[in-house]
Amino acid sequence: MSSEKESVGFVKYEGKRLESGAFDARKSANALIGFDEAIRHFILAQAPDLRDTEFEVPVRIEKGSWIALIPTDISTLFKLGLGIAATAYVTNAAKKMAEKDFDSIGFKDIFKTSLEALKWVVRIGKHLGSLDKKQFESVKFSENNELVGIQNESGDYLFLPVKYLKLYANCSPKILERLAANVDSETTLSIGVVEEGEVDQESITEDEKSIFFDEEEEQSDELLFPELVHGASVVLTGEVTRENKTSQSMGFKYQGHILTAYPETRNIIPFKPMLFETCRLVGIVDRLDEKGRIGAKRPKLIFSGLEPVSGPNRDLFD
């Protein structure tokens, strides 16, 4: 933790898979690209004049866990190859930012605010159970209107600085998708910010992964569950992982994969009590692709019944 406290903030993976401090090459590359894309979005939201500027996000990878750190020392950013000496204009912009003379924001402040925004995206997503909601009713204000409280479906409020709610409202629901993709039963993702030597962080576990990463959109050339043929009646046991009010669908985790399940009434309200429960689904397999042809790689489910189960679970096919 000492190296983390000496940074502005960090993105970190921990877990059994990382006891050696290493990912495989694909996971590590995906994490770095995801970090770069996410923090770059919030950097440009604060300093849009840098939109056409090529710059690199400085990181350090350490053993014991996979950590991408933003150093506290501005000069270190240059030593690590910030990559903004390409033109005279960019160099002058960099100097102004380092001197806190670029829209009154310095490099350290921009990176710190960006990491804070990422941390709040995680906190908001966990509070709401989704990153899709961008408009809020029944908000509350406190601390001379510096903090705003947003309500979730349970009626609970999360208070956060107004500027971070604005940054959240203007970011994509998929902003953490690449980073969250590496989360599994043995790997947890944390995003932290350091303030006066203390770390404030928010983590994403496997149970929360579906809020930030849509496994249904994973592309695969392989036919998933070929035994689930189009039009077949099935009874399956799995976990209800999410709800989507817009599409009136639910996520159904079956044998390690999340399938989209639609109630035949196209009304998910009666089934909301089953969220995060292990349930038995009675329905029909749908393998129509986006062009209306039978042959989708990933099946969907149209269900007429969904009820919680207890005891040993078995998957049944009719």
Backbone bond lengths (Angstrom), bond angles and torsions (degrees), N, CA, C in turn:
res aa  C-N    CA-C-N  psi(-1)  N-CA   C-N-CA  omega(-1)  CA-C   N-CA-C  phi
1 M - - - 1.461 - - 1.516 112.16 -
2 S 1.357 118.80 -22.41 1.459 121.04 -176.29 1.511 111.92 -60.07
3 S 1.332 118.07 -43.07 1.459 120.16 -179.91 1.519 110.86 -66.58
4 E 1.339 117.21 -32.72 1.451 120.23 177.47 1.528 110.74 -65.93
5 K 1.348 116.46 -40.74 1.460 120.08 -178.85 1.522 112.22 -68.78
6 E 1.315 116.52 -17.30 1.462 120.30 178.00 1.516 111.70 -91.42
7 S 1.324 117.50 7.39 1.456 122.01 -179.73 1.524 110.86 -110.98
8 V 1.326 116.25 170.62 1.465 121.81 171.84 1.519 109.09 -72.06
9 G 1.316 115.58 -38.54 1.451 121.68 179.88 1.514 109.65 176.16
10 F 1.329 116.31 -175.94 1.459 118.62 -171.49 1.519 111.49 -161.81
11 V 1.329 113.54 163.31 1.455 123.13 165.63 1.520 105.62 -119.78
12 K 1.329 116.94 131.53 1.460 119.82 -171.33 1.526 110.60 -139.36
13 Y 1.333 115.14 139.88 1.460 122.21 169.75 1.518 108.39 -111.34
14 E 1.335 116.70 136.35 1.457 122.05 177.60 1.526 109.21 -135.46
15 G 1.318 115.50 158.92 1.453 119.99 176.44 1.511 112.04 141.96
16 K 1.328 116.09 175.85 1.458 121.64 -177.53 1.522 112.21 -56.69
17 R 1.330 116.07 -37.71 1.455 120.10 -177.48 1.527 111.68 -64.38
18 L 1.353 116.68 -20.20 1.458 120.59 -172.68 1.526 112.84 -113.34
19 E 1.310 117.22 18.32 1.464 118.78 -179.89 1.522 111.80 -61.34
20 S 1.313 116.42 -26.41 1.465 120.13 176.62 1.523 111.73 -85.46
21 G 1.347 116.78 -6.13 1.455 120.84 178.95 1.501 113.99 80.45
22 A 1.325 118.51 22.79 1.463 119.94 -176.19 1.523 111.51 -139.68
23 F 1.330 115.07 144.21 1.453 123.01 167.59 1.523 106.61 -99.48
24 D 1.332 115.97 169.59 1.452 116.31 165.25 1.524 107.22 -73.62
25 A 1.306 116.90 166.88 1.465 121.08 -172.24 1.528 112.15 -59.01
26 R 1.334 116.79 -40.80 1.465 119.50 -177.13 1.523 111.34 -66.40
27 K 1.341 118.12 -43.79 1.454 121.15 -179.60 1.526 111.11 -65.58
28 S 1.321 116.22 -41.06 1.457 120.08 179.95 1.524 111.07 -64.71
29 A 1.331 116.15 -43.65 1.464 119.97 178.91 1.522 110.76 -63.98
30 N 1.334 116.54 -41.64 1.457 120.66 179.89 1.528 110.79 -63.41
31 A 1.345 116.51 -38.76 1.460 121.12 179.24 1.525 111.11 -64.73
32 L 1.340 116.93 -44.78 1.463 120.43 -179.12 1.535 111.57 -65.96
33 I 1.323 116.40 -41.81 1.471 119.87 178.23 1.528 110.03 -64.64
34 G 1.339 115.54 -42.83 1.454 119.45 179.85 1.517 112.40 -63.21
35 F 1.334 116.78 -41.27 1.457 121.45 177.87 1.520 110.42 -64.28
36 D 1.326 115.64 -45.49 1.460 120.92 179.67 1.523 110.96 -59.27
37 E 1.325 117.67 -47.98 1.462 121.59 -177.36 1.532 111.43 -64.85
38 A 1.330 116.11 -43.00 1.461 119.75 -175.81 1.524 111.67 -68.68
39 I 1.341 116.79 -48.15 1.460 118.70 -177.55 1.530 111.08 -71.16
40 R 1.334 116.16 -32.10 1.468 120.22 178.00 1.527 110.88 -63.07
41 H 1.328 116.39 -37.75 1.474 119.35 178.99 1.523 110.43 -57.55
42 F 1.335 116.99 -46.95 1.460 119.57 -176.35 1.524 112.17 -76.89
43 I 1.333 117.52 -27.08 1.464 119.86 173.24 1.519 109.84 -62.59
44 L 1.326 116.81 -46.77 1.461 121.06 -179.10 1.523 111.98 -70.06
45 A 1.323 117.64 -27.28 1.459 120.47 176.28 1.527 110.55 -65.68
46 Q 1.345 116.29 -29.44 1.460 120.70 179.12 1.520 112.39 -89.80
47 A 1.321 117.21 -35.73 1.465 121.95 -176.36 1.525 109.22 -130.54
48 P 1.341 117.66 73.80 1.467 120.65 -176.76 1.520 114.27 -60.69
49 D 1.338 117.77 -19.31 1.466 119.84 177.89 1.515 112.08 -65.24
50 L 1.328 116.55 -14.74 1.462 120.08 178.31 1.530 112.22 -90.09
51 R 1.335 116.88 6.61 1.467 120.29 -174.37 1.521 112.33 -57.97
52 D 1.301 117.73 -37.97 1.461 120.66 -178.45 1.527 112.60 -97.12
53 T 1.327 115.79 13.01 1.452 120.77 -178.84 1.520 110.56 -97.87
54 E 1.332 116.49 129.20 1.454 120.86 175.14 1.525 108.52 -83.47
55 F 1.314 116.38 119.97 1.451 119.64 174.90 1.521 108.98 -143.34
56 E 1.328 115.30 155.25 1.453 121.35 -178.41 1.518 109.86 -105.08
57 V 1.306 116.72 143.64 1.458 121.04 174.52 1.525 108.24 -84.93
58 P 1.335 118.31 118.05 1.470 120.37 -177.38 1.523 110.93 -75.95
59 V 1.322 116.58 133.32 1.469 121.11 179.69 1.522 109.52 -141.18
60 R 1.344 115.16 159.61 1.453 121.23 171.34 1.524 106.73 -129.00
61 I 1.318 116.26 138.76 1.453 121.68 176.72 1.524 108.04 -107.54
62 E 1.337 116.93 126.41 1.451 120.70 -175.83 1.519 110.74 -120.83
63 K 1.323 115.44 154.22 1.458 120.48 178.78 1.531 109.94 -77.96
64 G 1.327 115.12 161.62 1.456 120.63 -177.54 1.504 111.25 97.43
65 S 1.312 115.58 -31.57 1.462 124.43 172.64 1.521 105.58 -168.01
66 W 1.302 115.63 167.69 1.467 120.09 178.87 1.519 106.96 -93.35
67 I 1.325 117.23 112.77 1.465 121.35 -176.12 1.521 110.39 -128.93
68 A 1.313 116.26 128.27 1.461 121.95 170.46 1.517 106.95 -104.76
69 L 1.343 116.52 113.04 1.461 122.33 -174.42 1.520 111.96 -107.04
70 I 1.321 116.30 142.16 1.459 121.38 169.88 1.529 107.08 -100.85
71 P 1.344 118.77 113.32 1.471 121.56 -176.53 1.531 112.17 -65.02
72 T 1.337 116.46 153.67 1.459 121.03 -179.75 1.527 112.35 -79.52
73 D 1.319 117.07 -29.48 1.465 121.61 -174.05 1.527 110.45 -81.59
74 I 1.324 116.48 118.91 1.461 120.00 -179.32 1.524 110.95 -58.08
75 S 1.344 117.44 -39.31 1.471 119.29 -178.95 1.520 110.63 -63.38
76 T 1.348 116.45 -30.58 1.460 120.08 178.34 1.516 110.97 -62.60
77 L 1.338 115.96 -34.66 1.468 119.73 179.00 1.522 110.48 -58.37
78 F 1.329 115.50 -41.71 1.456 118.61 179.06 1.522 111.00 -69.96
79 K 1.339 117.34 -40.38 1.460 120.99 -179.84 1.529 111.43 -63.01
80 L 1.342 115.99 -32.33 1.460 120.08 179.96 1.522 112.29 -81.99
81 G 1.325 116.06 0.63 1.459 118.77 174.32 1.502 113.00 88.15
82 L 1.338 116.05 61.04 1.458 118.86 179.60 1.517 110.44 -65.23
83 G 1.307 116.34 -20.70 1.455 119.48 170.50 1.504 114.59 74.31
84 I 1.344 118.22 31.72 1.453 118.65 -178.18 1.534 111.07 -120.39
85 A 1.312 115.39 35.40 1.458 119.11 175.80 1.521 110.67 -107.62
86 A 1.323 115.97 21.75 1.459 120.17 -174.41 1.519 112.33 -72.60
87 T 1.319 116.77 -35.31 1.466 119.69 -179.10 1.515 109.21 -134.99
88 A 1.336 115.46 160.94 1.465 119.58 178.90 1.517 110.57 -62.74
89 Y 1.358 116.38 -38.40 1.461 119.69 -179.36 1.518 110.81 -61.93
90 V 1.308 115.92 -45.77 1.461 120.04 -177.80 1.511 110.35 -65.93
91 T 1.321 117.43 -40.83 1.453 120.80 179.35 1.523 110.18 -60.74
92 N 1.323 117.70 -44.45 1.463 120.85 178.95 1.520 110.91 -64.70
93 A 1.330 116.72 -39.21 1.464 119.92 177.74 1.519 110.38 -62.51
94 A 1.343 115.60 -40.61 1.464 119.62 179.92 1.522 110.67 -63.75
95 K 1.345 115.95 -43.01 1.458 119.51 179.90 1.527 110.90 -63.21
96 K 1.324 115.91 -40.98 1.467 119.31 179.38 1.516 111.42 -63.50
97 M 1.339 115.74 -41.86 1.455 119.08 179.39 1.520 110.61 -65.23
98 A 1.335 117.07 -41.91 1.459 120.93 -179.90 1.526 111.08 -63.23
99 E 1.345 115.66 -29.01 1.459 120.34 179.44 1.527 111.96 -90.86
100 K 1.345 117.10 9.97 1.460 123.41 -177.24 1.519 110.48 57.70
101 D 1.334 115.93 41.42 1.455 120.63 -178.94 1.524 110.32 -124.77
102 F 1.315 117.53 19.45 1.464 121.85 178.59 1.523 106.96 -111.90
103 D 1.345 115.48 94.45 1.461 120.65 -174.11 1.530 111.03 55.20
104 S 1.332 115.49 32.95 1.468 122.04 178.79 1.526 112.92 61.93
105 I 1.318 116.96 23.16 1.464 120.99 178.90 1.516 109.23 -126.82
106 G 1.323 117.51 133.70 1.452 121.78 176.85 1.508 110.87 -100.67
107 F 1.320 115.33 170.64 1.462 120.78 179.73 1.526 111.65 -54.87
108 K 1.322 116.19 -50.52 1.457 120.00 -176.95 1.519 111.18 -59.20
109 D 1.342 116.51 -41.65 1.465 120.25 -179.48 1.522 111.55 -65.56
110 I 1.335 116.32 -39.53 1.461 120.10 -178.89 1.533 110.78 -64.80
111 F 1.330 116.05 -46.31 1.461 119.25 179.97 1.530 110.91 -66.09
112 K 1.324 116.93 -39.59 1.457 120.02 -178.85 1.527 110.92 -65.75
113 T 1.321 116.30 -45.08 1.465 119.84 178.24 1.521 111.16 -62.59
114 S 1.329 116.90 -37.15 1.467 121.05 178.93 1.520 111.10 -64.75
115 L 1.335 116.49 -42.92 1.463 120.03 177.61 1.533 111.00 -67.05
116 E 1.338 116.49 -38.50 1.467 120.12 175.75 1.524 110.13 -59.62
117 A 1.335 115.57 -42.40 1.471 119.63 -179.99 1.523 110.78 -62.43
118 L 1.340 116.75 -42.43 1.466 120.14 178.08 1.527 110.93 -63.15
119 K 1.322 116.50 -41.67 1.460 120.57 178.28 1.529 110.27 -61.09
120 W 1.339 116.59 -42.82 1.469 120.19 -179.27 1.523 111.47 -70.27
121 V 1.327 118.26 -30.73 1.463 120.07 174.91 1.530 109.65 -60.00
122 V 1.334 116.29 -43.57 1.465 120.19 178.11 1.524 110.05 -63.15
123 R 1.325 116.60 -46.73 1.475 120.98 -177.28 1.528 110.86 -63.36
124 I 1.329 117.06 -41.68 1.469 121.09 178.94 1.522 110.10 -66.37
125 G 1.342 116.24 -44.42 1.461 119.98 -179.34 1.518 111.71 -59.41
126 K 1.323 117.07 -42.30 1.458 120.63 179.48 1.523 110.99 -69.06
127 H 1.318 117.11 -33.25 1.466 121.67 179.03 1.524 111.31 -69.21
128 L 1.338 116.14 -42.93 1.462 120.98 -176.45 1.522 113.30 -90.29
129 G 1.343 116.46 -20.71 1.449 120.26 -175.31 1.508 113.03 79.70
130 S 1.344 117.07 11.45 1.462 122.34 -177.30 1.517 108.71 -169.58
131 L 1.345 116.86 158.53 1.466 121.67 172.70 1.524 110.93 -108.85
132 D 1.317 117.57 10.78 1.461 121.24 -176.69 1.528 112.86 -80.41
133 K 1.320 117.50 -29.87 1.463 120.60 -175.29 1.516 110.36 -76.79
134 K 1.328 116.28 124.85 1.459 121.58 -177.69 1.527 112.98 -123.35
135 Q 1.311 117.84 -11.89 1.456 121.83 178.13 1.522 108.75 -119.55
136 F 1.333 116.56 141.20 1.452 120.57 -172.18 1.519 111.90 -130.98
137 E 1.298 114.58 140.11 1.459 122.09 174.34 1.522 108.39 -112.71
138 S 1.330 115.66 165.19 1.470 121.83 178.00 1.527 111.94 55.94
139 V 1.340 115.89 37.71 1.471 118.95 178.03 1.522 109.59 -75.29
140 K 1.325 115.28 156.20 1.453 122.21 176.41 1.522 109.18 -124.78
141 F 1.336 116.27 150.08 1.458 120.82 178.60 1.530 109.78 -120.78
142 S 1.328 114.75 149.41 1.456 120.57 176.03 1.523 109.31 -148.42
143 E 1.332 115.87 176.38 1.475 121.32 179.17 1.527 111.04 52.65
144 N 1.355 115.41 53.64 1.473 121.15 179.65 1.523 111.93 55.90
145 N 1.330 115.07 40.74 1.468 122.94 177.46 1.522 113.81 67.53
146 E 1.324 117.01 14.57 1.463 119.50 176.88 1.527 111.40 -81.43
147 L 1.332 116.77 -24.76 1.457 121.58 177.79 1.524 109.59 -112.96
148 V 1.312 115.40 140.73 1.458 121.13 177.47 1.530 108.55 -121.09
149 G 1.325 116.02 138.43 1.456 121.29 179.14 1.512 111.15 -105.28
150 I 1.342 116.59 128.03 1.460 120.96 178.38 1.522 108.92 -112.39
151 Q 1.318 114.78 142.39 1.456 121.51 -172.04 1.522 111.45 -100.65
152 N 1.320 116.67 138.93 1.462 119.99 173.66 1.526 109.25 -98.66
153 E 1.322 116.52 -177.24 1.459 119.92 -174.57 1.523 112.79 -67.46
154 S 1.325 117.62 -19.15 1.458 120.84 178.00 1.526 112.20 -85.10
155 G 1.348 115.51 -4.25 1.459 119.68 -179.38 1.505 114.16 89.23
156 D 1.350 117.06 1.26 1.463 120.71 179.39 1.523 110.18 -81.33
157 Y 1.336 115.52 148.42 1.456 121.11 -178.94 1.526 111.28 -108.83
158 L 1.315 115.98 140.43 1.459 123.29 170.37 1.518 107.06 -114.58
159 F 1.346 117.38 123.25 1.453 121.82 179.59 1.529 109.47 -99.99
160 L 1.323 114.95 136.34 1.462 120.83 179.85 1.512 109.41 -151.08
161 P 1.342 118.06 160.42 1.463 120.44 177.17 1.525 111.26 -59.58
162 V 1.324 115.87 139.16 1.460 121.56 -176.28 1.527 111.54 -55.49
163 K 1.346 117.62 -39.21 1.463 119.17 -175.56 1.518 112.00 -64.92
164 Y 1.338 117.92 -30.23 1.460 119.28 179.76 1.523 111.57 -78.69
165 L 1.316 117.51 -27.85 1.461 119.01 173.25 1.532 109.82 -68.00
166 K 1.328 116.88 -37.76 1.467 120.90 177.62 1.532 110.30 -65.41
167 L 1.325 117.14 -42.66 1.467 120.20 177.96 1.526 110.71 -63.64
168 Y 1.328 116.30 -40.76 1.468 120.15 177.07 1.521 111.36 -62.22
169 A 1.328 116.75 -43.48 1.465 120.97 -175.87 1.518 112.32 -63.12
170 N 1.333 117.05 -21.96 1.464 120.53 -177.08 1.528 113.03 -107.27
171 C 1.324 117.26 15.88 1.462 118.79 177.28 1.520 110.06 -110.84
172 S 1.312 115.99 160.28 1.458 121.77 -179.31 1.529 110.91 -72.26
173 P 1.337 118.36 143.51 1.462 120.58 173.99 1.535 112.59 -60.85
174 K 1.322 116.30 -15.19 1.465 120.82 -178.28 1.532 112.41 -99.86
175 I 1.330 117.12 14.36 1.465 119.91 -172.40 1.532 113.02 -61.67
176 L 1.321 118.13 -28.87 1.463 120.82 -179.45 1.522 112.64 -105.86
177 E 1.331 116.50 12.85 1.458 120.59 -172.70 1.527 112.78 -59.89
178 R 1.329 117.63 -47.03 1.470 119.92 -178.98 1.527 111.55 -64.68
179 L 1.332 116.40 -40.88 1.459 119.45 -179.81 1.524 110.90 -67.25
180 A 1.330 117.05 -43.18 1.461 120.97 -178.05 1.525 112.39 -70.96
181 A 1.331 117.11 -20.72 1.466 120.44 -178.46 1.526 111.82 -59.69
182 N 1.333 117.93 -27.81 1.468 121.49 -177.87 1.526 113.63 -83.17
183 V 1.324 117.08 -6.32 1.467 120.30 -179.68 1.525 109.86 -75.28
184 D 1.334 116.42 135.67 1.459 120.81 175.21 1.520 108.57 -151.28
185 S 1.327 117.02 -167.54 1.465 120.87 -176.32 1.521 112.53 -63.57
186 E 1.334 117.43 -18.93 1.462 121.02 -178.42 1.526 112.64 -115.17
187 T 1.334 117.75 6.92 1.461 120.87 -175.15 1.521 110.58 -139.41
188 T 1.338 116.11 125.47 1.463 123.04 177.80 1.527 109.53 -114.20
189 L 1.319 117.08 140.29 1.462 123.20 177.95 1.528 109.32 -103.79
190 S 1.342 116.87 133.93 1.464 121.74 175.52 1.520 109.71 -128.06
191 I 1.321 116.28 142.00 1.463 122.55 173.08 1.523 106.60 -122.04
192 G 1.346 116.32 121.39 1.459 120.05 -174.50 1.512 113.44 -129.89
193 V 1.320 115.23 153.99 1.457 123.36 176.11 1.519 107.98 -127.73
194 V 1.336 116.22 140.37 1.465 121.44 -177.32 1.526 109.47 -103.90
195 E 1.325 115.72 126.82 1.464 121.80 179.07 1.520 108.30 -132.05
196 E 1.351 115.49 114.96 1.468 121.60 -179.92 1.532 111.67 52.80
197 G 1.313 115.09 43.39 1.452 120.79 175.32 1.512 115.22 81.11
198 E 1.321 117.78 -1.58 1.452 121.86 179.37 1.528 110.37 -109.03
199 V 1.329 115.68 141.06 1.462 121.16 -177.59 1.527 110.59 -98.39
200 D 1.318 116.11 128.40 1.464 122.17 172.08 1.520 106.43 -114.78
201 Q 1.329 117.10 115.50 1.446 119.85 -174.23 1.519 111.53 -134.86
202 E 1.314 115.10 160.56 1.457 122.58 176.74 1.523 107.07 -132.35
203 S 1.332 116.97 138.79 1.459 121.24 -174.30 1.521 112.00 -117.99
204 I 1.331 115.11 155.90 1.457 122.89 175.37 1.522 107.84 -121.33
205 T 1.329 116.51 122.01 1.460 122.17 177.69 1.527 109.63 -102.55
206 E 1.309 116.14 176.25 1.465 119.88 179.63 1.524 111.22 -59.39
207 D 1.335 117.71 -37.49 1.463 120.92 -179.22 1.522 111.98 -65.84
208 E 1.343 117.24 -24.41 1.465 121.36 -178.08 1.519 112.67 -101.41
209 K 1.313 117.05 -4.15 1.461 122.04 -174.49 1.524 112.90 -56.38
210 S 1.340 117.37 -39.40 1.465 120.56 -174.59 1.522 112.73 -64.83
211 I 1.345 117.97 -18.05 1.467 120.85 176.44 1.520 110.29 -67.42
212 F 1.326 116.45 -33.57 1.462 121.99 -171.91 1.526 114.05 -109.95
213 F 1.323 116.45 -15.82 1.467 120.73 -176.45 1.513 109.12 -138.78
214 D 1.318 116.24 122.31 1.459 121.76 -178.25 1.518 108.84 -91.93
215 E 1.333 116.17 99.04 1.458 120.41 -178.41 1.525 111.75 -64.68
216 E 1.325 117.00 -20.93 1.455 119.63 -179.56 1.522 111.93 -67.16
217 E 1.341 116.76 -20.80 1.456 120.42 -177.50 1.521 112.76 -91.63
218 E 1.323 116.98 0.29 1.458 119.50 176.97 1.528 109.76 -59.59
219 Q 1.299 116.31 131.23 1.452 120.67 -179.58 1.525 110.20 -88.39
220 S 1.297 116.49 136.00 1.454 120.39 179.24 1.518 109.37 -147.16
221 D 1.315 115.40 140.64 1.467 120.21 176.82 1.523 110.95 -85.25
222 E 1.342 116.12 -9.04 1.450 119.82 -178.32 1.524 110.77 -92.22
223 L 1.314 114.99 147.36 1.455 121.36 176.95 1.524 108.43 -76.74
224 L 1.337 116.62 118.61 1.451 121.11 -178.28 1.527 110.30 -85.50
225 F 1.325 116.78 125.99 1.459 124.09 -178.99 1.535 111.93 53.06
226 P 1.322 117.56 64.82 1.477 120.25 -179.21 1.518 113.10 -59.22
227 E 1.340 117.42 -21.50 1.464 119.68 178.84 1.534 112.10 -71.26
228 L 1.346 116.26 -16.97 1.464 119.81 176.87 1.526 108.20 -89.03
229 V 1.321 116.62 89.18 1.454 121.46 -174.88 1.523 110.16 -88.08
230 H 1.328 115.18 152.74 1.460 121.18 -177.07 1.528 111.14 -57.65
231 G 1.318 115.97 130.01 1.457 121.62 177.06 1.508 115.45 87.58
232 A 1.349 117.56 -6.11 1.458 120.67 -177.96 1.525 110.62 -74.23
233 S 1.335 116.26 142.62 1.465 121.95 173.63 1.527 108.34 -84.60
234 V 1.311 116.53 133.57 1.458 120.83 -176.24 1.519 111.63 -136.85
235 V 1.306 115.10 156.12 1.463 123.55 168.48 1.529 105.97 -126.51
236 L 1.329 117.65 114.07 1.461 122.17 -173.98 1.524 110.14 -123.89
237 T 1.296 115.99 148.93 1.461 121.32 175.96 1.523 109.10 -112.72
238 G 1.320 116.43 128.77 1.454 121.09 -179.89 1.516 110.06 -166.11
239 E 1.332 115.82 -171.26 1.464 121.47 -177.59 1.521 110.66 -108.93
240 V 1.313 117.08 134.29 1.467 122.02 174.17 1.521 107.35 -80.73
241 T 1.331 117.07 115.52 1.466 120.97 -170.55 1.519 114.61 -101.58
242 R 1.331 117.76 -22.90 1.460 118.94 -176.64 1.511 109.82 -164.13
243 E 1.335 114.24 170.11 1.452 121.34 172.68 1.525 108.34 -130.85
244 N 1.311 117.07 151.57 1.452 122.04 177.45 1.524 107.88 -133.30
245 K 1.329 115.23 105.57 1.465 119.68 -176.69 1.524 111.85 -65.65
246 T 1.332 115.69 -34.78 1.467 119.02 -176.67 1.520 111.31 -63.62
247 S 1.331 116.97 -48.20 1.467 120.50 -178.42 1.523 112.66 -93.38
248 Q 1.358 116.31 -2.84 1.473 121.43 -176.87 1.537 110.49 52.13
249 S 1.342 113.70 51.54 1.463 120.08 -179.71 1.520 109.55 -130.57
250 M 1.329 115.23 168.49 1.458 121.64 177.21 1.520 108.87 -133.35
251 G 1.325 116.20 150.72 1.456 120.40 174.10 1.517 108.90 -87.16
252 F 1.341 116.46 133.92 1.463 121.67 -178.10 1.521 107.80 -126.39
253 K 1.346 116.68 108.44 1.460 121.43 -177.28 1.522 109.52 -83.82
254 Y 1.338 114.40 114.13 1.459 121.10 -175.56 1.523 109.30 -128.62
255 Q 1.308 117.07 118.35 1.466 123.16 -179.84 1.530 112.23 49.86
256 G 1.331 116.04 44.61 1.457 121.49 174.49 1.511 115.59 86.11
257 H 1.334 118.32 -2.58 1.463 122.10 179.63 1.520 109.61 -121.26
258 I 1.340 116.42 142.26 1.456 120.34 179.25 1.523 109.12 -96.97
259 L 1.321 115.96 119.52 1.454 123.04 179.01 1.518 109.37 -104.93
260 T 1.335 116.03 148.07 1.455 120.33 175.51 1.519 109.16 -81.48
261 A 1.342 115.02 127.52 1.462 120.34 -178.97 1.523 109.42 -121.92
262 Y 1.352 116.09 128.99 1.456 122.07 -179.83 1.530 109.92 -113.26
263 P 1.338 118.56 129.95 1.461 117.97 171.56 1.525 109.00 -66.81
264 E 1.325 117.40 141.73 1.462 119.27 -177.53 1.523 111.73 -63.56
265 T 1.340 117.16 -20.30 1.467 121.41 176.70 1.524 111.84 -82.50
266 R 1.359 116.25 -9.01 1.473 123.06 -175.03 1.523 111.75 58.14
267 N 1.333 116.25 34.19 1.463 122.60 177.99 1.525 108.08 -135.87
268 I 1.354 116.99 108.79 1.461 120.18 -175.57 1.528 113.42 -85.56
269 I 1.325 117.74 -9.14 1.470 120.49 -174.31 1.529 113.26 -54.38
270 P 1.346 119.70 -46.06 1.471 118.34 -179.34 1.526 113.86 -63.58
271 F 1.338 116.76 -17.90 1.465 120.10 -175.07 1.528 113.39 -102.16
272 K 1.341 117.72 -0.70 1.459 120.91 -178.16 1.532 113.51 -60.02
273 P 1.355 119.92 -32.47 1.472 118.96 177.03 1.529 113.28 -62.30
274 M 1.342 117.34 -16.45 1.459 120.28 -179.36 1.530 113.41 -85.89
275 L 1.334 117.37 -1.58 1.461 120.99 -178.28 1.528 110.17 -58.79
276 F 1.337 115.66 129.58 1.470 125.38 -179.82 1.534 113.04 70.95
277 E 1.326 116.87 11.32 1.462 120.94 176.91 1.532 109.98 -99.04
278 T 1.342 115.84 153.40 1.459 120.52 169.49 1.523 107.18 -80.76
279 C 1.333 116.50 124.09 1.464 121.06 -171.28 1.528 111.85 -133.04
280 R 1.313 114.46 159.06 1.458 121.23 171.51 1.533 107.40 -102.47
281 L 1.319 115.26 124.25 1.462 122.29 -177.94 1.525 109.68 -105.88
282 V 1.313 116.22 130.99 1.460 122.26 174.84 1.519 107.48 -113.70
283 G 1.323 116.43 121.13 1.451 117.73 -176.48 1.507 113.93 -170.54
284 I 1.341 114.27 -160.63 1.462 122.86 -176.57 1.526 108.74 -127.71
285 V 1.320 116.61 141.69 1.459 122.29 179.10 1.528 110.68 -79.58
286 D 1.338 115.33 135.72 1.469 121.78 177.91 1.524 107.98 -121.65
287 R 1.330 117.09 116.47 1.471 121.53 178.28 1.527 112.02 -116.86
288 L 1.318 117.65 28.08 1.458 119.52 174.95 1.529 109.38 -74.52
289 D 1.338 116.64 134.47 1.455 119.81 178.09 1.523 109.93 -87.84
290 E 1.350 115.85 -173.68 1.470 119.92 -176.29 1.523 112.92 -65.33
291 K 1.336 117.34 -16.79 1.466 120.72 178.45 1.528 112.01 -100.62
292 G 1.321 115.56 9.18 1.458 119.34 177.16 1.513 114.39 80.34
293 R 1.324 117.28 14.03 1.461 121.47 179.79 1.527 109.88 -98.13
294 I 1.319 117.22 147.23 1.462 121.25 175.98 1.529 108.32 -76.20
295 G 1.321 117.01 122.64 1.461 119.29 -179.37 1.516 113.88 150.21
296 A 1.344 117.76 14.87 1.465 120.09 177.39 1.528 109.91 -61.02
297 K 1.334 116.63 137.46 1.465 121.16 -179.57 1.526 111.36 -65.79
298 R 1.333 116.79 -37.31 1.462 122.01 -178.51 1.523 109.01 -109.50
299 P 1.325 118.39 121.77 1.464 119.88 -177.85 1.526 112.27 -74.55
300 K 1.311 116.23 152.41 1.457 123.06 168.55 1.523 107.45 -109.55
301 L 1.318 115.68 164.50 1.451 120.92 -177.77 1.523 110.20 -125.51
302 I 1.317 116.80 131.56 1.460 122.37 173.44 1.523 105.80 -109.21
303 F 1.334 116.54 111.26 1.462 117.50 -170.78 1.526 112.80 -111.30
304 S 1.343 113.78 145.72 1.461 121.59 175.87 1.522 111.51 -103.59
305 G 1.334 115.98 -17.98 1.452 120.68 179.58 1.505 112.17 -143.13
306 L 1.341 115.85 143.77 1.460 121.65 178.72 1.523 106.62 -152.18
307 E 1.323 116.39 116.76 1.456 119.42 -177.60 1.521 110.82 -143.99
308 P 1.343 116.88 146.46 1.467 120.75 179.98 1.524 110.97 -63.88
309 V 1.333 114.68 148.80 1.460 120.05 175.94 1.521 108.27 -125.71
310 S 1.313 115.64 158.89 1.457 120.51 176.75 1.516 108.45 -135.70
311 G 1.322 116.41 160.09 1.452 120.14 -178.70 1.503 111.11 82.62
312 P 1.346 117.84 -170.26 1.472 121.65 -179.51 1.517 110.96 -57.40
313 N 1.344 116.21 136.80 1.457 121.18 -179.08 1.524 110.43 -101.79
314 R 1.323 115.29 137.83 1.456 119.95 174.65 1.501 108.90 -131.56
315 D 1.326 117.12 144.12 1.458 122.75 178.64 1.513 108.43 -95.74
316 L 1.329 116.58 127.04 1.454 121.87 -176.87 1.515 109.56 -119.24
317 F 1.318 115.35 141.51 1.457 121.50 177.22 1.518 108.38 -120.30
318 D 1.318 114.97 135.29 1.465 118.98 174.70 1.519 108.97 -97.99
